[in-house]
Amino acid sequence: MEIFEKVLGVFNNKEIICYSMSNSKGVEVRVLNYGGIITDILMPDRNNKRENIVLKYKNWESYIENPSYLGSLIGRTGGRIFNAEVDLGDKKLVLNKNYNPNQGHGGNEGFNKKFYEVKYEALENEAYIELSRVSPDMEENYPGNLKVKVKYILTEDNELKIRYYAKSDKDTLVNMTNHSYFNLSGDGKESILNHNLYINSKSIVELNDVQAPTGLLMFIEGTEYDFTSSKKIGKGIDGNHPQLLQGKGYDIPWYIEGGEGPDLELYDEKSGRALEVYTDRKTIVVYTHNYPDDEILENGKSSQWRYGVAIEPQNPPIGVNSCFVEDSILKQDEEYISQTIYKFEVR
């Protein structure tokens, strides 16, 4: 296992550093100290051609604003919080409405726009990059000084493990995730509509007309949202399901059943690349890049509609009447610990 670092540039008088860790199988993962951003996951196809399987901006400066949250660490909370208001015990938190009328992905300056202290180490069978910072009391109006640590671990078994840790000196909200957009064709050559998708889920979290949870689950057997048998993403994405019409494609939390096997699987027949996802979170948000931004990607093209699929394991976002809030509450001095595993294969 190997780790290298490279300074990309300077922002706000701080160096933006890219840390690269690689194994002997040709898998390499690159992470920034800014935003905890995964810029690259390099992986061979069945012909041993190594390409990037996550969307990447051409210029590092695009990550400063990063309108689509490419590869970002998301926190304190992922997803939309309805009306940017939450009942937390006997307190009402009033958050920033950066996803009008909701709060989204941690607010105006969430974890995706912060610098982190970094430690790293390359061992015989794994390497890790550990990011940490303290989110101060009332940052983005969240209570508590929150100590955050996120560990990206690459193994010789071609697994990328993301472990999330947090601890607060006040009751607060935490629901972290990663917002990488996968495209297994490599270097964003083709859309993700021909990717085969499996999700171990029989229900989705119902969203209202501003894409916030209503508190209800919708059973999905036989609908466009039913991926219990692997099928192409493009097969039902333009269907007439009300939730699809509302989101202009897939953009919703699937409630995970648990049990044996992966919680989600993505497979590109042409390249032979496959991704299995295992998580301890209750839901996985799948978002098919229905609203691309205007930034230029690494392949020289502007960001294109449905050329990436974000896979965001997290607990359900907080919706109407603070529904699902209990899945985001971190009590004072308790530990938040979560892990998601991304396993890469060639078939």
C-alpha positions in Angstrom: 0.0 0.0 0.0 1.2 3.5 -0.8 0.2 7.1 0.0 1.3 10.3 -1.7 0.3 13.9 -1.2 0.2 16.8 -3.7 -0.6 20.5 -3.2 -3.2 21.6 -5.7 -3.4 25.3 -4.8 -4.2 27.8 -2.1 -7.7 29.0 -1.0 -8.2 31.4 2.0 -4.5 31.2 2.7 -4.6 27.5 3.2 -3.2 24.8 0.9 -5.6 22.4 -0.7 -3.9 19.1 -0.6 -4.7 15.9 -2.5 -3.9 12.6 -0.7 -3.6 9.5 -2.9 -3.7 5.9 -1.6 -3.3 2.9 -3.8 -3.2 -0.9 -3.5 -1.4 -3.6 -5.5 -4.6 -4.4 -7.5 -4.6 -1.0 -9.4 -7.2 0.7 -7.2 -6.4 4.2 -6.2 -8.4 6.7 -4.1 -7.7 10.4 -3.9 -9.1 12.6 -1.2 -8.8 16.4 -0.5 -8.2 18.0 2.8 -10.9 20.5 1.7 -14.5 19.2 2.0 -13.3 15.7 2.6 -13.8 15.4 -1.2 -13.2 12.1 -3.1 -11.9 13.3 -6.5 -10.9 10.0 -7.9 -11.5 6.3 -7.6 -9.3 4.8 -10.2 -10.1 1.2 -11.1 -9.2 -1.2 -13.9 -11.9 -2.6 -16.3 -12.0 -6.2 -17.5 -9.3 -5.3 -20.1 -7.2 -3.8 -17.3 -7.7 -0.2 -18.5 -7.6 2.0 -15.4 -10.1 4.9 -15.3 -11.8 7.1 -12.8 -15.2 5.8 -11.8 -16.4 8.9 -10.0 -17.2 12.3 -11.7 -14.4 14.8 -11.3 -14.1 18.5 -12.1 -11.3 19.4 -14.5 -10.0 22.3 -12.3 -9.5 22.1 -8.6 -11.0 25.6 -8.2 -14.4 24.2 -9.1 -14.4 22.3 -5.8 -14.5 25.6 -3.9 -18.1 26.1 -4.6 -18.8 22.6 -5.9 -22.5 23.2 -6.7 -23.3 19.5 -7.2 -21.4 18.4 -4.1 -19.1 16.1 -6.2 -17.4 13.6 -3.9 -18.1 15.7 -0.8 -18.3 14.9 2.9 -21.9 15.9 3.9 -22.7 17.2 7.4 -23.8 17.9 9.9 -26.9 16.4 8.2 -27.5 15.0 4.8 -30.6 15.5 2.7 -33.3 18.2 3.0 -34.7 19.3 6.4 -38.3 20.5 5.8 -38.7 24.3 6.2 -35.3 24.4 7.8 -36.8 23.9 11.2 -36.4 21.0 13.7 -37.8 20.2 17.1 -34.9 19.0 19.2 -36.3 18.2 22.6 -37.8 21.4 24.0 -35.9 23.6 21.5 -36.7 24.6 18.0 -33.7 24.8 15.7 -34.1 27.4 12.9 -31.5 26.6 10.2 -30.4 28.3 7.0 -32.7 27.8 4.0 -30.1 27.0 1.4 -32.5 24.6 -0.4 -35.5 26.9 -0.3 -37.7 26.4 1.5 -35.6 23.7 3.1 -32.1 23.3 4.6 -30.0 20.9 2.6 -26.7 19.0 3.1 -25.6 20.9 6.2 -26.4 24.5 5.2 -24.7 27.4 3.5 -21.3 26.2 4.5 -21.6 22.5 5.5 -18.8 20.0 5.9 -18.2 20.1 2.2 -16.7 23.6 2.5 -14.4 23.1 5.5 -10.7 22.3 5.8 -9.6 19.3 7.8 -6.6 18.2 9.8 -5.2 15.0 8.1 -3.3 12.0 9.3 -2.5 9.0 7.1 -0.7 5.7 7.2 0.1 2.9 4.7 0.1 -0.6 6.2 0.6 -4.0 4.6 -3.0 -4.7 3.8 -4.6 -1.3 4.0 -4.0 2.4 4.0 -6.0 5.1 5.5 -6.5 8.9 5.3 -8.1 10.4 8.5 -9.8 13.8 8.5 -10.8 15.6 11.6 -12.1 19.0 12.7 -14.3 20.6 15.4 -17.5 22.0 14.2 -18.1 24.9 16.7 -21.3 25.4 18.7 -24.0 27.0 16.5 -22.1 26.5 13.2 -24.9 26.7 10.7 -27.2 27.0 13.8 -26.5 23.5 15.0 -25.9 23.3 18.8 -22.8 21.8 20.4 -19.1 21.7 19.8 -18.9 18.7 17.6 -15.7 16.7 17.2 -15.7 15.1 13.8 -13.4 12.4 12.4 -13.8 10.6 9.1 -11.6 7.8 8.0 -11.2 6.7 4.4 -9.7 3.2 4.4 -8.5 1.4 1.2 -7.8 -2.4 1.5 -6.0 -5.0 -0.6 -9.4 -6.6 -1.0 -10.5 -3.6 -3.2 -12.8 -2.1 -0.5 -13.1 1.5 0.4 -14.4 1.8 3.9 -15.7 5.2 5.1 -16.0 5.4 8.9 -17.7 8.4 10.5 -17.2 9.4 14.1 -18.6 12.4 16.1 -19.1 13.5 19.6 -20.8 16.7 20.9 -20.9 18.6 24.2 -24.7 19.3 23.6 -27.6 17.4 22.2 -27.4 18.0 18.4 -28.1 16.5 15.0 -25.7 14.4 13.0 -26.4 12.4 9.8 -23.2 12.3 7.7 -22.7 10.8 4.3 -20.6 11.0 1.1 -21.8 12.5 -2.1 -19.7 10.8 -4.8 -21.2 10.4 -8.2 -20.4 7.0 -9.7 -20.0 6.2 -13.4 -18.5 2.7 -13.9 -18.0 3.3 -17.7 -14.8 5.1 -16.7 -13.9 8.8 -17.1 -17.6 9.6 -17.6 -17.7 8.2 -21.2 -21.3 7.2 -21.2 -24.5 8.0 -19.2 -25.4 5.8 -16.2 -28.7 4.8 -17.8 -27.3 1.4 -19.0 -25.9 0.6 -15.6 -27.6 -2.3 -13.8 -28.8 -1.4 -10.3 -29.9 -3.6 -7.4 -31.3 -2.2 -4.2 -32.2 -4.4 -1.2 -35.4 -2.4 -0.5 -39.1 -2.8 -0.6 -40.1 0.8 0.3 -39.0 4.4 -0.3 -39.4 7.4 2.0 -42.3 9.4 0.6 -41.4 13.0 -0.3 -43.7 16.0 -0.5 -43.8 18.6 -3.3 -40.6 20.3 -2.0 -38.7 17.0 -1.8 -38.9 16.6 2.0 -40.1 13.5 3.9 -43.8 13.3 4.8 -43.1 10.7 7.5 -44.6 7.9 5.4 -43.1 5.0 3.6 -44.3 3.9 0.1 -44.2 0.2 -0.9 -42.6 -0.1 -4.3 -43.2 -3.7 -5.5 -43.8 -3.6 -9.3 -43.1 0.1 -9.6 -40.3 2.0 -11.3 -38.6 2.1 -7.9 -38.4 -1.6 -7.5 -34.8 -2.7 -7.9 -35.0 -5.9 -5.9 -34.1 -7.6 -9.2 -31.2 -5.9 -10.9 -32.3 -3.8 -13.9 -31.0 -0.9 -16.0 -31.4 2.5 -14.4 -32.8 3.9 -17.6 -35.7 1.3 -17.8 -38.1 3.2 -15.6 -36.5 6.6 -14.9 -38.9 8.4 -17.3 -41.9 6.7 -15.9 -45.1 8.3 -14.5 -44.7 7.5 -10.8 -45.5 10.8 -9.0 -42.2 10.8 -7.1 -40.3 10.4 -10.4 -42.1 13.3 -12.0 -41.5 15.4 -8.9 -37.7 14.7 -8.8 -37.2 14.6 -12.6 -35.6 11.2 -12.1 -34.5 9.2 -9.1 -33.7 11.3 -6.1 -35.2 9.6 -3.0 -34.2 7.5 0.1 -34.7 3.7 -0.3 -35.4 2.0 3.0 -32.9 -0.8 3.3 -34.1 -4.3 4.3 -30.8 -5.6 5.8 -29.7 -9.2 5.9 -27.1 -11.1 3.8 -25.5 -9.7 0.7 -25.0 -6.1 -0.5 -27.5 -3.3 0.3 -26.9 -2.0 -3.2 -25.1 -3.1 -6.3 -24.2 -1.2 -9.4 -22.8 -3.0 -12.5 -21.7 -1.8 -16.0 -21.8 -4.7 -18.4 -19.6 -3.0 -21.0 -16.6 -2.4 -18.7 -17.2 -5.3 -16.4 -16.9 -3.0 -13.3 -19.1 -3.6 -10.4 -19.7 -1.8 -7.1 -21.3 -3.4 -4.0 -22.4 -1.1 -1.1 -22.8 -2.3 2.5 -24.0 0.2 5.1 -25.3 0.4 8.7 -27.6 3.3 7.9 -31.3 2.8 7.5 -31.6 4.3 4.0 -29.6 5.0 0.8 -30.4 8.0 -1.3 -29.9 7.4 -5.0 -29.7 10.5 -7.1 -29.3 10.3 -10.9 -27.8 13.8 -11.4 -31.1 15.3 -12.6 -29.9 18.9 -12.2 -26.3 19.0 -13.5 -24.2 22.2 -13.0 -22.2 24.2 -15.6 -18.7 23.2 -14.4 -16.3 21.4 -16.7 -15.5 17.8 -15.9 -12.2 16.1 -16.1 -13.1 14.7 -19.6 -13.4 18.3 -20.9 -17.2 18.2 -21.1 -19.6 20.2 -19.1 -21.5 18.2 -16.4 -24.2 16.3 -18.2 -27.7 15.1 -17.3 -27.7 11.6 -15.8 -24.0 11.0 -16.3 -23.4 10.1 -12.6 -25.4 8.4 -9.9 -24.8 9.6 -6.3 -25.1 6.8 -3.7 -25.6 8.4 -0.3 -26.1 6.0 2.6 -27.6 7.9 5.6 -30.6 7.8 7.9 -33.8 9.3 6.6 -33.7 13.1 6.4 -35.9 15.2 8.8 -39.2 16.1 7.2 -42.7 17.4 8.0 -43.4 17.8 11.8 -39.8 16.8 12.4 -40.5 13.2 11.3 -37.4 10.9 11.4 -35.6 13.4 13.7 -34.9 10.6 16.2 -32.6 9.0 13.5 -30.4 12.1 13.5 -30.2 13.0 17.2 -26.8 12.7 18.9 -27.1 13.1 22.6 -24.5 15.0 24.6 -21.3 13.0 25.1 -22.6 10.0 23.2 -20.6 8.7 20.2 -21.8 8.8 16.6 -20.2 5.9 14.8 -21.2 4.7 11.3 -19.5 2.8 8.4 -20.2 2.3 4.7 -18.2 -0.1 2.6 -17.8 0.3 -1.2 -16.4 -3.0 -2.7 -15.0 -2.9 -6.2 -15.0 -5.9 -8.6 -14.5 -6.8 -12.2 -16.8 -9.4 -13.8 
